[in-house]
Each structure stands twice: as structure tokens, then as C-alpha cells.
Amino acid sequence: MVTAANDPAASGRSARATLTGGATLWLGTIAFGGSTVALLAVLSRHAHHSSFSSLAALLSLSFVGALIPAGVQLRSAALVADGRPRPRMTVGQAMVTGGASLLVSPLFAFLLHVPVAAAALVSVQLVVAIPLAAKQGALMALHRFRGLGLNLVLEGSARFLCGAVAGRAFGVTGLAAGITVGTAVALLALRLPLAHASRQDRPRTSLVDTSLTLALLGLYVQVDVLIAPSVLARAGATTYDLAAVPSKGVYLVLLAAGPLLFPFVRRRQGGRRLIVGSALVTLAVGVVVTALLVAALPLIAAVLGRPRAGLTEFSLLGLAMALAGVTAIVTTAAVARGVKRPWPPSAIGIASLLLCWAFRPDVMEFSVAVLTSQAFTTALSVVNCLWGRVGQTEAGDPMQQIESLAEAGDPLAPVQGVHELPGSQPGEQASRQRWFRTGPRGDAPSMWARKAKGDA
């Protein structure tokens, strides 16, 4: 039989599809990230009853809210790559998520000085964004990079068009409604293929650790700008922002590498050469992008209508964002490998930058501190990804296999699972669980345990 593995033509088509899909995914990532910048640029010039700070605060709240679905996306990708169904939000979960979002909206509105309705719309967006992230994760796991990229292009375009039109008409509240509608459009337009992966038992990072990892990673990339007004003098903070804000474009360009690498690392369950090679390529691309942006500094200043950033500071921060891109791809690979806790390197990096408060550095010293912190965090992330402790697989526990068989409708599996046996009395539960593990005489595995072990 001729397969893709030994058919040069099929292998060539697969490679071309991956390259085309990767390019589409990269464009989609740029389009989605650029939609926020474009919205801020358009609405800041036409805001009548909305201040620039309110627009920026609302978009920042939207960015923070997107970190939770990002964790669901990687979790969904891991499950689908293992041949399991993607996470699905039930009606009850949607109601709880929406209700909790509405409850915290007044607090967000007070802290950010935006209307309560605007904060509520952005918060409730989670009800739409989480199912969308689960579907996008499934596309990632199935190597449907082109479909994922096109969906990101659609989402970014819909967010920009709806947000710009509604924002110009109704201010900040209209912007929030437009962003939510744009996300809903992307969800309704996304259709998943029927293809699925073979069932495998691989280590998986928990949803909590995955979400925490991505939240800290996103915060780490932005924390230097957030603390600059407190760490530096007012004039110094302005000078620093002129270099720091455009340098984030380096990180944005590198973001697509993580989703592209995830399914390959997930299926190989090791792939240290693949991870290291991808990290080196990412770093090289980041250095090239930094050099291109350095050459374009006069143009960037003209577009923003601001003074030109310092050459040395921008170069240092551009290299820092290149390293942040490496950290992002390595952290994503750690989740793909099922590393139990991929988030400590980012937490340590954030703590190291917060220490700058005690030293009151100038702009140059703070730029060096950011670069040093990113380099240290990248090294820690590589070590944690390649040699960190991985989570447990289901194959090691026959009872979990029995429960999986029961959920799948296997006729040999107990109807209600081993932990909720019908007719159990106090004191009988432990003996019945031992019966399922070892058989009625205690000297041989039961048929359910043998079935579970054989399927593993």
C-alpha cells in the first residue's frame, strides 16, 4: 500500500499545504492583532464623546479577556490531537460565565473609567469567545492552518468593521458591541472538518495551568509599558513608550509560530530537535524584523505623529521582543508536550521586572533590564519545556480507562462508572472497586480492566 509517508508526491502536497497554511495563519494572526491597532487609530481621530484613554482602556480589557479563551484553544488542540472530542460549553456553563461577567462589569467600569454597558459587553463576550477558541483549537490540531488563518482574518476584519462603525456612532459602548459582534461572526462562520485523529493517551497540561500560562505570558509582554510610568520619571516614561510600543510589533509578527508548531510537537511527544530548531528560527526572524523596524523608525514616527524613538533603546527592546517570541513558542510547545506547569518562567520574569522599582533606572538602564529579563526567561522556558515534569496519562490508570469506556458507550463497561455503582452500601464500595480492578477472586484482572488495558 502506498501512503503519504512513502509517496513523494503525497509528501510534497502535504509540505506545500503546510507552507500555504502556515502563511495564511501568519497573515491571520497579523490581521487579528492589527485590528486592535487599527481601531484605536481610526476612533482616536473621530472620537466625539469618547476620550483616547477610554478607547485604549476598553481595548486593553478586551485583550485581557482574550487570554482565557486562548487557554481553551490550546486545551482543545491537545484533546483533538489525542483523538478526543473538543471542549463544549453547556447552556449552564454559558449562563454562569455570562452572569459572572455581568457581576464584575461595574468594577471594571469603575477602574477603567468606561461605561458599565461597555465593560459588560466586553466581559460577556467570553460566552462567544470560548466556543470559538475551542473550534479554532480543533483546526490547529488537525493541521487545518489555512482554515484557522482565514477564520482569524475574518474575525479581525469583522471586529474592525463593526467596531469602527459602531464606535463612531455610539462611542466606547458602540466599540464594545462591535467587537462582540465581530467575534460572533467568526464563530458562526467556522465549520469544522469531519477528519479526526486516532485515539492516543498522552500527557496533558490542565486547563487551569494552560490558561494561567498564557495569561502570565501576555502580561509579561506588556508589563514593561504598564510599570514604566511608575519606574521612570514622566519624561523618561514618554521616551520609553516611543520605543517600547512599536517594538511590540516584533512579538506580533512571531505569534503565529506557536499554533503552527503545536500539533507537530503534540504528536511526536518529544521532538526536542524540532522545538530547539523552531526556537532558533523564531529568534533569527525576530532579529531580522527588529533590523527592518530600526530602518523604518522615521516612517513609524511620521505615522504616529510622534518624535522618533531612540535607536539604541528601540534596538534593545526589539531584541527583547524577539526573545519574547521565542518564549511564546517554547511555552506553547511545553503545553503540547503536556508539561505540568509551564508558567513559572513567565512569573519569574514579571517579578524580575517589578524589582526595577527599587532601583529607579533611567530609560537606557530599564531597556537593558527588560532585555536581560527576557533572555533569562527564555532560557528558563527552554529548560522547562524540554526537561520539565509532564502530567499523567490516562493509560496508567485502568479505572480511568473504564470510565472512558463507559462514557464512550462500550457495552462491557459499567453503566454508571466505578465510583457510582448501583445498589452500593457503605462499606461495599471499596470491595466493588477492587472487584473491577482485580476480578471477583482478587487474583486476576476483571474483564473491564483487561479491556481497558488492551485499548490503551
C-alpha positions in Angstrom: 0.0 0.0 0.0 1.3 3.5 -0.9 0.9 6.0 1.9 1.8 9.7 2.3 4.9 8.5 4.2 6.4 6.7 1.2 4.8 8.5 -1.6 6.9 11.5 -2.7 4.0 13.2 -4.5 1.8 13.0 -1.4 4.6 14.2 0.8 5.2 17.1 -1.5 1.5 18.0 -1.4 1.5 17.8 2.4 4.5 20.0 2.7 3.0 22.6 0.3 -0.3 22.5 2.2 1.6 23.1 5.5 3.6 26.0 4.0 0.5 27.6 2.5 -1.5 27.1 5.6 1.3 28.5 7.8 1.5 31.6 5.6 -2.3 32.0 5.9 -2.1 31.5 9.6 0.6 34.1 9.9 -1.4 36.6 7.9 -4.5 35.9 10.0 -2.6 36.4 13.2 -1.3 39.7 11.9 -4.8 40.8 10.8 -6.3 39.9 14.2 -3.7 41.6 16.2 -3.6 44.6 13.8 -7.3 45.1 14.1 -6.9 46.5 17.6 -4.2 49.0 16.5 -6.4 50.0 13.5 -9.5 50.5 15.7 -7.5 52.7 18.1 -6.0 54.7 15.2 -9.4 55.3 13.5 -11.5 56.0 16.5 -9.0 58.3 18.2 -9.2 60.6 15.3 -13.0 60.7 15.2 -14.0 60.3 18.9 -16.5 62.9 19.8 -17.7 61.9 23.2 -15.0 59.3 23.9 -11.5 60.0 25.1 -8.4 58.3 23.8 -7.8 56.8 27.2 -11.3 55.3 27.4 -10.8 53.7 24.0 -7.3 52.3 24.9 -8.7 51.1 28.3 -11.6 49.2 26.6 -9.3 47.6 24.1 -6.9 46.6 26.9 -9.8 45.0 28.7 -10.7 43.1 25.5 -7.1 41.9 25.3 -7.1 40.6 28.9 -10.4 38.9 28.3 -9.0 37.1 25.3 -6.4 35.3 27.5 -9.0 33.0 28.9 -10.2 31.6 25.5 -6.6 31.3 24.5 -6.1 28.6 27.2 -9.2 26.8 26.0 -7.8 26.9 22.4 -4.6 25.0 23.4 -6.6 22.6 25.6 -8.9 21.9 22.7 -6.0 21.4 20.4 -4.4 18.9 22.8 -7.7 16.9 23.2 -8.5 16.7 19.5 -4.9 15.8 18.6 -5.3 12.9 21.0 -8.5 11.7 19.3 -10.9 13.1 21.9 -13.8 15.5 21.4 -13.2 19.2 21.8 -14.5 21.0 24.9 -18.0 22.2 24.6 -19.7 24.9 26.6 -23.1 23.8 28.0 -26.1 26.1 28.5 -25.5 26.1 32.2 -21.8 27.0 31.8 -22.7 29.8 29.4 -25.2 31.2 31.9 -22.7 31.0 34.8 -20.0 32.6 32.6 -22.3 35.4 31.4 -23.7 36.0 34.9 -20.2 36.2 36.5 -19.1 38.6 33.7 -22.0 40.9 34.4 -21.3 40.9 38.1 -17.7 42.1 37.7 -18.5 44.6 34.9 -19.3 47.5 37.3 -15.9 47.0 38.9 -14.1 47.0 35.6 -16.1 50.1 34.5 -15.0 51.9 37.7 -11.4 51.0 37.4 -11.1 51.8 33.7 -13.4 54.8 33.7 -15.6 53.4 30.9 -19.4 53.0 30.8 -20.8 50.0 32.6 -22.6 48.8 29.4 -19.2 48.8 27.5 -17.5 46.8 30.2 -20.4 44.4 30.3 -20.4 43.8 26.6 -16.7 43.0 26.5 -17.0 40.7 29.6 -20.0 38.8 28.2 -18.0 38.3 25.0 -16.5 35.3 26.8 -19.7 33.3 26.1 -19.0 33.6 22.4 -15.2 33.6 22.5 -14.8 30.3 24.4 -16.7 28.1 21.9 -14.8 29.9 19.1 -11.5 29.2 20.7 -12.4 25.5 21.1 -13.2 25.2 17.4 -10.0 27.1 16.4 -8.0 24.7 18.6 -9.6 21.7 16.8 -8.5 23.2 13.5 -5.0 23.6 14.9 -4.8 20.0 16.0 -6.0 18.8 12.6 -3.3 20.8 10.7 -6.1 22.9 9.1 -3.9 26.0 9.3 -5.4 27.6 6.2 -8.9 27.4 7.7 -7.7 28.7 11.0 -5.8 31.6 9.3 -8.9 32.6 7.2 -11.1 32.5 10.3 -8.6 34.8 12.1 -8.7 37.2 9.1 -12.5 37.1 9.2 -12.6 37.7 12.9 -10.1 40.6 12.7 -11.9 42.2 9.8 -15.3 41.8 11.4 -14.0 43.3 14.7 -12.6 46.3 12.8 -15.6 47.0 10.6 -18.2 46.5 13.3 -16.1 48.2 16.0 -15.3 51.2 13.8 -18.8 51.8 12.6 -20.5 51.3 16.0 -17.7 53.1 17.7 -18.0 56.2 15.6 -21.8 56.2 16.1 -22.0 55.3 19.8 -18.6 55.8 21.3 -17.0 53.3 23.6 -20.1 51.3 24.1 -20.5 51.0 20.4 -16.9 49.8 20.1 -17.6 47.1 22.7 -20.7 46.0 20.9 -18.8 45.9 17.5 -16.0 43.8 19.0 -18.6 41.3 20.4 -20.5 41.1 17.1 -17.2 40.5 15.2 -16.4 37.5 17.4 -19.9 36.1 16.9 -19.5 36.4 13.2 -16.3 34.4 13.3 -18.0 31.7 15.4 -21.0 31.4 13.1 -18.8 31.2 10.0 -16.4 28.5 11.3 -17.2 24.9 10.2 -15.1 22.0 11.4 -14.0 19.2 9.0 -15.0 15.6 9.7 -11.4 14.3 9.9 -10.2 13.2 13.3 -7.0 11.9 14.8 -6.5 8.4 16.2 -7.1 8.0 19.9 -3.9 8.3 21.9 -3.0 8.7 25.6 -0.6 11.5 26.1 0.3 13.8 29.0 -1.9 16.9 29.1 -1.4 20.2 30.8 -4.5 21.1 32.8 -6.9 23.8 31.7 -6.1 25.9 34.7 -2.3 25.7 34.2 -2.7 26.4 30.5 -4.8 29.5 31.0 -2.5 30.7 33.7 0.5 30.2 31.5 -1.0 32.2 28.6 -2.3 34.9 31.0 1.2 35.4 32.5 2.9 35.3 29.1 0.5 38.0 27.8 1.1 40.1 30.9 4.8 39.7 30.7 5.0 41.1 27.2 3.1 44.2 28.3 4.3 44.7 31.9 7.2 47.0 31.0 4.9 49.5 29.4 2.4 49.2 32.3 5.0 49.9 35.0 7.2 52.4 33.1 5.2 55.5 34.4 5.9 54.4 38.0 9.5 53.2 37.4 10.7 56.1 35.3 10.2 59.8 35.5 7.3 61.3 33.4 9.7 62.5 30.6 11.5 59.2 30.8 8.3 57.2 30.5 7.3 59.1 27.4 10.7 58.4 25.8 10.5 54.8 26.8 7.0 54.3 25.3 8.1 55.8 22.0 10.5 52.8 21.7 8.5 50.1 23.6 5.1 50.4 21.9 6.4 50.0 18.3 8.7 47.2 19.4 5.7 45.0 20.3 5.3 44.6 16.5 8.2 42.2 16.6 6.3 40.0 19.0 3.1 40.2 17.0 5.0 39.0 13.8 6.2 35.9 15.7 2.9 34.9 17.3 1.8 32.5 14.6 4.8 30.2 15.1 3.3 28.7 18.3 0.0 27.5 16.9 1.8 26.2 13.8 4.3 24.2 15.9 1.7 22.9 18.4 0.2 19.8 16.6 3.6 18.6 15.4 5.1 18.6 18.9 1.9 17.1 20.3 2.0 14.1 18.0 5.7 13.5 18.3 5.7 13.7 22.1 9.4 14.7 22.4 10.6 16.4 19.3 13.4 18.2 21.2 15.2 18.9 17.9 12.0 20.3 16.4 11.5 22.6 19.4 15.1 23.9 19.5 15.2 24.3 15.8 11.9 26.2 15.7 13.1 28.4 18.6 16.3 29.3 16.8 14.4 30.1 13.5 12.0 32.3 15.5 14.8 34.2 17.1 16.5 34.7 13.7 13.3 36.0 12.2 12.8 38.3 15.3 16.3 39.8 14.8 15.6 40.4 11.1 12.2 42.1 11.9 13.9 44.2 14.5 16.5 45.4 12.0 13.8 46.2 9.5 11.8 48.3 12.1 15.0 50.1 13.1 15.4 51.2 9.5 11.7 52.2 9.4 11.9 54.4 12.6 11.4 57.7 10.7 8.4 56.3 8.9 6.9 54.9 12.2 7.4 58.4 13.8 5.6 60.0 10.9 2.7 57.6 11.0 2.2 58.0 14.8 2.8 61.8 14.7 5.3 61.4 17.5 9.1 62.0 17.9 11.4 59.3 16.6 12.3 56.6 19.2 15.9 56.3 20.3 17.9 54.0 18.1 19.7 52.1 20.9 16.6 51.8 23.1 14.5 50.5 20.3 17.1 48.0 19.2 17.4 46.6 22.8 13.6 46.4 23.1 13.2 44.9 19.7 15.6 42.1 20.6 13.7 41.7 23.9 10.5 41.1 21.9 12.3 38.7 19.7 13.2 36.7 22.8 9.6 37.0 24.0 8.6 35.4 20.7 10.9 32.5 21.4 9.5 32.3 25.0 6.0 32.2 23.5 6.7 29.4 21.0 8.6 27.3 23.6 5.8 27.8 26.2 3.3 26.6 23.6 5.5 23.6 22.9 5.6 22.9 26.6 1.8 22.8 26.7 1.9 20.5 23.6 4.3 18.1 25.5 2.0 18.1 28.5 4.4 19.8 30.9 2.6 20.1 34.2 3.4 23.7 35.0 4.7 25.8 32.0 4.0 29.2 33.7 6.8 29.7 36.4 9.3 31.2 33.9 6.9 34.0 33.0 6.0 34.6 36.6 9.8 34.9 37.5 10.2 37.3 34.5 7.4 39.5 35.8 8.9 39.5 39.3 12.3 40.5 37.9 10.9 43.5 36.1 8.9 44.6 39.2 12.2 44.7 41.1 13.2 47.7 38.9 11.0 49.8 41.1 13.6 49.6 43.9 16.5 50.9 41.6 14.8 53.7 39.8 16.7 53.2 36.5 16.8 55.6 33.6 15.4 54.8 30.1 18.6 53.0 28.9 19.1 51.0 32.1 15.4 50.0 32.1 15.7 48.9 28.4 18.7 46.7 29.3 16.8 45.3 32.3 13.9 44.3 30.0 16.3 42.6 27.5 18.1 40.8 30.3 14.9 39.6 31.9 13.5 38.3 28.6 16.8 36.5 27.9 16.7 34.8 31.4 13.0 33.9 31.0 13.6 32.4 27.5 16.4 30.2 28.9 14.2 29.0 31.8 11.3 28.3 29.4 13.5 26.2 27.2 14.7 24.1 30.2 11.2 23.8 31.5 9.8 22.7 28.1 12.5 20.1 27.4 13.0 18.7 30.8 10.0 19.8 32.9 7.8 17.3 34.7 4.9 16.2 32.5 1.4 15.4 33.6 -0.1 12.0 33.9 -1.6 10.0 31.1 -4.8 8.0 31.3 -3.1 4.8 30.2 -1.5 4.4 33.6 -4.8 4.1 35.5 -7.2 1.2 34.5 -10.0 2.8 36.4 -9.8 6.0 34.3 -9.8 3.8 31.2 -13.0 2.0 32.4 -14.7 5.4 32.9 -13.6 6.5 29.4 -15.1 3.3 28.0 -18.4 3.9 29.9 -18.5 7.5 28.5 -17.9 6.1 25.0 -20.8 3.7 25.4 -18.8 0.5 25.5 -21.1 -2.5 26.3 -18.5 -4.1 28.6 -18.1 -1.0 30.7 -20.2 -0.4 33.9 -23.2 1.8 33.2 -22.6 4.3 35.9 -18.8 4.0 36.3 -16.9 2.5 39.2 -17.4 5.3 41.6 -21.2 5.4 41.5 -22.3 1.7 41.4 -26.0 1.0 41.7 -27.0 -0.6 45.0 -23.8 0.1 46.8 -24.0 0.2 50.6 -21.5 1.9 52.9 -18.5 -0.5 53.2 -19.2 -2.3 49.9 -17.9 0.4 47.6 -14.2 -0.3 48.3 -14.7 -4.1 47.7 -16.6 -3.5 44.5 -13.9 -1.2 43.2 -11.3 -3.9 44.0 -13.5 -6.4 42.1 -13.4 -4.1 39.0 -9.6 -3.8 39.4 -8.6 -7.4 40.1 -11.6 -9.6 39.4 -14.0 -11.3 41.9 -11.3 -13.6 43.4 -8.7 -10.9 43.6 -6.1 -12.9 41.6 -6.7 -11.8 38.1 -7.8 -8.6 36.3 -11.5 -8.3 35.6 -12.8 -8.2 32.1 -13.2 -4.4 32.3 -9.7 -3.9 33.5 -8.4 -6.2 30.7 -10.5 -4.4 28.2 -9.1 -1.0 29.4 -5.5 -2.2 29.3 -6.0 -3.7 25.8 -7.4 -0.4 24.5 -4.6 1.6 26.0 
